[in-house]
Amino acid sequence: KHDFGFEPYLVQLLSKNMKFLCKFRTLNHKLPVEIGRYINIPRNQRYCTLCNNNQLGDEFHFLLECPILSATRKKFIPEYFYKPANVLKFSQLLNSDVTQLNKVCKFIIEGFKLL
């Protein structure tokens, strides 16, 4: 998020999708980076529990890098965003138009089923 203010996707996305995107963006989820906070695991040791590649299990890894989610990623996210992945593309993806954000939401929903 670059500016403080109301995000149009809050009224444009399907309500189910909006719920998951809001949870994802506000760290209200079960990714290791967040869960590890509550059990005092140092941040740099909150590894992804899906791929076990000793990568930080954060939103960036989940959305653009985790190999376990690669087939799902191919269905919902354009290759531009994850080949190669970087923080700028991550930001662009989360600030995409509503059509793309609905696809991102579907990816998040599918990925969260594996956690």
Secondary structure as UniProt FT lines:
FT   HELIX           9..12
FT   HELIX           15..25
FT   TURN            26..27
FT   HELIX           32..38
FT   TURN            39..40
FT   HELIX           43..45
FT   TURN            49..51
FT   HELIX           59..60
FT   HELIX           61..65
FT   HELIX           67..69
FT   HELIX           70..76
FT   HELIX           79..82
FT   TURN            83..84
FT   HELIX           87..94
FT   HELIX           98..112
FT   TURN            113..114
//
